[in-house]
Amino acid sequence: MKKTIFNFLLVLFLSNNTFSQKLKTNQKAVIKTTLNCDHCNECETCGLKFKTEMLKIKGVKMYELDDNAMTFTVYYNAKKTNLQAIKEGISKLGYDADEVKATLEGIASLDECCKKLD
């Protein structure tokens, strides 16, 4: 009886360990955006917004903005957030994030040179 319980617990532990390794907590995503000026990263308003607000999006650990490719590379904890929530957070900052369009409130908070011209 003790051997059966021990074997059951051993199998349970090994299978749980195997499944937990399959779910990576650290993820990387490249998100396409549109920058409407050539200095958003250095802009007093937008550059500071990137430095402070991007890391306030729940689960975001680090990000890189590539001005030339117009992409955000975001490193995030998949246990705390998902890609859709990150895109919505970026849209609230005033920038498109793939298919998620920038919110009007976010756009209004940008400097005039950085606002979308629609």
HELIX and SHEET records of a PDB file:
HELIX    1   1 LYS A    2  LYS A   22  1                                  21    
HELIX    2   2 CYS A   46  GLU A   53  1                                   8    
HELIX    3   3 MET A   54  LYS A   56  5                                   3    
HELIX    4   4 LEU A   83  LYS A   92  1                                  10    
HELIX    5   5 LEU A  104  ALA A  108  1                                   5    
HELIX    6   6 GLU A  112  CYS A  114  5                                   3    
SHEET    1   A 3 ASN A  26  LYS A  32  0                                        
SHEET    2   A 3 THR A  71  ASN A  77 -1                                        
SHEET    3   A 3 VAL A  60  ASP A  66 -1                                        
END                                                                             
